[in-house]
Amino acid sequence: MIDVAGLRVMKAIADEGSFTGAAVALGYSQPAVSQMVRRLEQRAGTALVDRVGRTVRLTEAGQTLARRAGEVLSAIDAAEEEVAAIAGLRAGRVRIAAFPSASATLVPKALALVKQRYPEVAVTFTEAEPPESLAALRAGDCDLAIAFAYEGTDVGRGEEDLDVFSTRHLLDDEVLLALPTGHPLASVGVVDIDQLRDATWIAGCPRCRGHLLSMCRSADFSPDVAFETEDYVAVAGLVAAGLGVALIPDLIVRTAHHPGVVTTRVRPASKRQIVAVTTPDLERVPAVAATLDALCEVAHSSELAPTFPAPELDYYL
């Protein structure tokens, strides 16, 4: 096999016209150059140089190798420069998949930080709910997935082997109750979900609907779900129109605020965990690592402080 060092020697011999000149150009000793040429000739199975006294001429095979060496070495140098640019965050790409409420809050702020700090890093974004985003990560269709899981469930919802992923916690998102402004419980600070057993409900995405059913089962009733939509602007509109009540995570409240909707705490208290997911290898890619850091910075900033102040301790008892 012809190695890169051997190619550099053959090109230097062609350029300088001698072993000595090639050695000086490359910073090698003359014996080292001679040894590398002999090794190349053994591997090639033919003579590459014609030594006549102190004169060195390339054979036809040597000329071919020297000519091709320029092309190969230029490609290698270009590849090394591109890799160095990526490693130094002067270039690179990150492909993100995130669920809607994160894509309207966490993601834009984090990407603005990345753009500000590393202008040459290109970031692309696709909206996807977990576990679809995790499947895309596994398939190599994205580099970073923003996912969530309600208490008592895992991010992969049992459909993904989470051991192959690297997960970083971003924030805990409290689940709130959305009521129309004229609802009798609208002014109550904390509403027991048992008080809503006769209510008409509006359900969100499949995971959110499953969480609603689970919370209601814990109170020994089955909710009357009349409407289902993954569009939380539509959920807010339906609630404002007095057509039902809904459980809405706090992060969504920030993006689907409606003047006809009041949000309050619900008992038993509940939250969902929001995480950034990638693979251990991708986590070592500088552009991905920088994006993860930006997401964590935004998640821990005051901009994403909870809608309600921290509750009294007995609220969680």
C-alpha positions, 0 to 999 in steps of 0.5 A, a space after each residue: 500500500 502506498 502511504 501519504 509520506 511516500 507520495 510526498 517523497 515522490 513528488 519532492 524528488 520530481 520537483 527537486 531532481 534529487 534525493 538530497 533536494 527532496 530531503 531538504 524540502 521535506 526536512 528528512 535526512 537523505 538516507 531516510 528518503 532513500 529508505 522510503 523510496 526502496 519501501 515504495 518500490 517493494 510495495 509497487 513491485 517495480 523500480 520508481 527511480 533510475 539511479 545513474 551515478 549522482 543523477 536520479 531520474 524517475 522511471 515511467 512508473 515513478 513519473 506516474 506516481 509523482 504526477 498522481 501524488 500532486 492530485 492526491 496530496 491536494 485532496 488530502 490537504 483540502 480535507 485536512 483544512 476542512 476538518 480543522 475548520 470543523 474542529 475549530 468551529 470555523 465551519 460545520 453543521 448541526 441538524 436539529 429535530 425538536 417538538 413544537 413548543 421547544 421549537 418556539 422557545 428553546 430552539 430559536 434562542 439557542 440557535 441565535 447564540 450559536 449564530 452569534 458565537 460561530 457564524 460559519 456553523 450552519 444549523 438546520 431544523 426539523 419539527 418532530 415529536 418524540 419518538 420520531 425525532 429519536 428514530 431520526 437521530 438513530 437513522 442519522 437524519 439529525 444530529 440532535 433531538 429535543 425531546 420530552 417525557 412525562 413523569 413515569 415514562 421514558 423519552 423513547 416511550 419504550 420504542 427506542 433503546 436509550 442506552 445508545 444515546 447521550 441525554 442532557 437534561 434541559 429543564 422541568 416543565 410544569 403541567 398547568 390547567 387551562 380554563 376559560 376566563 369565565 370558568 367557576 374555578 378560574 380564580 382558584 390557585 390550585 385545582 384538584 383534578 377530581 373537581 373536573 371529572 364532569 368537564 369536557 376535555 381538549 387533548 393535545 398530542 398523543 403523549 399529552 393525551 396519554 398523560 391526561 388519561 393517566 392523571 384522570 385515572 389516578 383520580 378514578 375517572 375517565 375524562 370526556 375528551 371531545 376534541 383532539 389537536 396537536 395545534 396548541 393555538 387551536 387548543 387555546 382557542 377551543 378553551 377560550 370559546 368555553 368548549 372545554 378545559 385542557 392540560 397544557 405544559 408551561 412551555 406551551 403557555 408561553 407560545 399559545 397565550 390567549 386572552 380568553 384563557 386562564 392557566 392555573 396549577 393542578 393537583 396532583 402536581 405534574 411535570 414533563 422533563 425536557 432533554 437534548 438527545 444525541 449520540 456519544 460520538 456526535 457529542 464530541 463534534 464541536 458544532 454539536 457540543 456548542 449547540 448543546 451548551 447553548 441549549 443548556 444556557 438558554 434553558 437555565 436562563 431567567 427567560 424560561 423561568 416558570 410562569 408561576 413562582 415556586 409553590 409552597 412545599 405542601 402543594 407537592 405533598 
